[in-house]
């Protein structure tokens, strides 16, 4: 419920729900320490978990969730999704996929110019006759 590391944050349902509630769509940096964001920590403290047996039975074919938000006035709103964002049944569109690809490359220190080059190369992989060009570009990235 109170992650101290990146791995804990990525596995914390309380943290993920709080980030989604506070920021709408989570970003990579939301799961990297420090986690001292007062608003997210306060939201995380309000999250309680309860197993949904139907969703547990559907796992691992589906990674669903049901979230109920209860206001201080006692009103409740519930939202259910059968498949998590990014799963094959709720796949990312090309723009979201490219943004995630770029974010991951940025996180590991790949220069923007090489990110663009690598993205172009990856998009060409289905038509490539060999992996030679892709391999050469990866070597350039490693050297940079």
Wavefront OBJ file of the C-alpha trace (Angstrom):
o trace
v 0.000 0.000 0.000
v 2.974 2.337 0.495
v 5.595 1.497 -2.132
v 9.233 2.248 -1.428
v 10.710 1.040 -4.731
v 9.837 1.052 -8.414
v 9.027 -2.665 -8.314
v 6.702 -2.199 -5.332
v 4.963 0.730 -7.039
v 4.366 -1.276 -10.209
v 2.761 -4.073 -8.172
v 0.794 -1.863 -5.788
v -2.879 -1.709 -6.712
v -3.343 1.084 -4.178
v -0.642 3.141 -5.888
v -1.919 2.427 -9.401
v -5.492 3.389 -8.483
v -4.336 6.566 -6.738
v -2.180 7.608 -9.704
v -4.988 6.898 -12.173
v -7.463 8.850 -10.041
v -5.145 11.838 -9.562
v -3.591 11.965 -13.030
v -6.093 10.176 -15.317
v -3.453 8.166 -17.208
v -0.355 6.872 -15.427
v 3.112 7.586 -16.807
v 6.383 5.735 -16.216
v 7.652 8.393 -13.846
v 4.652 7.844 -11.570
v 6.138 4.490 -10.592
v 9.685 5.652 -9.834
v 10.766 6.958 -6.420
v 10.475 9.326 -4.722
v 6.796 8.826 -3.931
v 6.415 11.966 -1.862
v 3.580 13.443 -3.905
v 1.168 14.472 -1.161
v -1.976 14.192 -3.314
v -1.172 10.682 -4.558
v -0.128 9.491 -1.093
v -3.393 10.823 0.353
v -5.420 9.106 -2.383
v -3.454 5.873 -1.911
v -4.392 5.848 1.784
v -8.088 5.889 0.828
v -7.877 2.842 -1.454
v -9.139 -0.434 -0.047
v -8.979 -3.742 -1.891
v -11.532 -6.505 -2.073
v -11.283 -9.637 -4.185
v -13.883 -10.109 -6.900
v -14.271 -13.872 -7.268
v -15.513 -13.728 -10.880
v -12.474 -11.700 -11.926
v -10.170 -14.013 -10.012
v -11.623 -16.978 -11.921
v -11.138 -15.149 -15.244
v -7.446 -14.572 -14.458
v -4.986 -14.995 -16.241
v -7.030 -14.905 -19.457
v -8.347 -11.518 -18.423
v -6.855 -8.853 -16.165
v -10.045 -7.103 -15.156
v -10.894 -4.716 -12.373
v -13.880 -3.090 -10.751
v -13.455 0.227 -9.005
v -16.065 1.838 -6.809
v -15.627 5.457 -5.823
v -17.600 6.517 -2.766
v -17.899 10.229 -2.075
v -17.902 11.792 1.373
v -21.667 12.269 0.875
v -22.040 8.490 0.540
v -22.754 8.396 -3.201
v -21.068 5.595 -5.161
v -19.998 5.223 -8.773
v -18.694 1.888 -10.066
v -16.685 1.193 -13.226
v -15.744 -2.271 -14.455
v -13.294 -3.271 -17.170
v -12.755 -6.877 -18.180
v -9.283 -6.279 -19.630
v -6.578 -3.902 -18.459
v -5.390 -1.090 -20.703
v -2.563 -2.473 -22.843
v -3.707 -6.106 -22.752
v -4.486 -7.697 -26.138
v -8.241 -7.256 -25.592
v -7.698 -3.554 -24.791
v -4.624 -2.961 -26.921
v -2.811 0.331 -27.140
v -3.373 2.279 -30.340
v -0.333 3.183 -32.435
v 0.051 6.631 -30.848
v -0.065 5.166 -27.323
v 2.340 2.392 -28.300
v 4.814 4.866 -29.789
v 4.597 7.069 -26.675
v 5.273 4.062 -24.435
v 8.193 2.984 -26.656
v 9.681 6.485 -26.498
v 9.154 6.707 -22.744
v 10.904 3.399 -22.140
v 13.845 4.393 -24.351
v 14.117 7.762 -22.588
v 14.089 6.018 -19.197
v 17.117 3.914 -20.156
v 18.999 6.901 -21.622
v 18.620 6.449 -25.386
v 19.137 9.773 -27.185
v 16.071 11.221 -28.984
v 17.724 11.007 -32.425
v 18.441 7.315 -31.901
v 14.906 6.763 -30.574
v 13.467 8.010 -33.857
v 15.857 5.876 -35.861
v 15.099 2.786 -33.793
v 11.331 3.361 -33.998
v 11.556 3.579 -37.788
v 13.606 0.406 -37.884
v 11.170 -1.474 -35.613
v 8.230 -0.434 -37.817
v 10.077 -1.876 -40.819
v 10.758 -5.258 -39.170
v 7.684 -7.047 -40.593
v 8.934 -6.407 -44.158
v 12.649 -6.860 -43.426
v 14.437 -9.644 -45.255
v 17.014 -9.901 -42.457
v 17.799 -8.449 -39.053
v 21.112 -6.944 -40.175
v 19.956 -3.284 -40.222
v 18.155 -3.682 -36.922
v 21.206 -5.296 -35.344
v 23.503 -2.510 -36.600
v 21.208 0.159 -35.159
v 21.111 -1.614 -31.801
v 24.920 -1.692 -31.797
v 24.975 2.085 -32.465
v 22.597 2.651 -29.563
v 24.736 0.546 -27.251
v 27.825 2.498 -28.311
v 26.145 5.888 -27.745
l 1 2 3 4 5 6 7 8 9 10 11 12 13 14 15 16 17 18 19 20 21 22 23 24 25 26 27 28 29 30 31 32 33 34 35 36 37 38 39 40 41 42 43 44 45 46 47 48 49 50 51 52 53 54 55 56 57 58 59 60 61 62 63 64 65 66 67 68 69 70 71 72 73 74 75 76 77 78 79 80 81 82 83 84 85 86 87 88 89 90 91 92 93 94 95 96 97 98 99 100 101 102 103 104 105 106 107 108 109 110 111 112 113 114 115 116 117 118 119 120 121 122 123 124 125 126 127 128 129 130 131 132 133 134 135 136 137 138 139 140 141 142 143 144
